[in-house]
């Protein structure tokens, strides 16, 4: 996927996890912060967010979906990067499960009657 240009004023976004020590309890959140931020805020080429005025709604009826693919005119309620975002979430969940399983593997006592 080609990277889209940064929105005005967002080139140097704030990362609350920057310069965090790896022994900090929130360190795991920092690992994918920038990548997740970019996926959520920078859209693929051809896509843009409609302004509230463009979306309409209120007395005019239901609002239009917020994402517009300009070349085709298609609109979407979902971020065009949703698959990549969910892929990162799934990968993180799998990594966490692997760490938990690795931590439990040496404890013993997994047998219901207490004999291993």
KAVEN-V863862 format. One line per field, one symbol per residue. psi: psi as a letter, one per 30 degrees, with the letter a starting at -180 (. if undefined). A space follows every 50 residues. Layout:
psi = ???
This chain:
psi = kkklkklkggeilkjfgkgkkfgkfgeeffegeeeeeeeffjllkfklkk leeeebabffakllkfkkjeefgklkfkkfgeeeeeeeeeeeeeeeeeee eeeffgfagfkeggk.
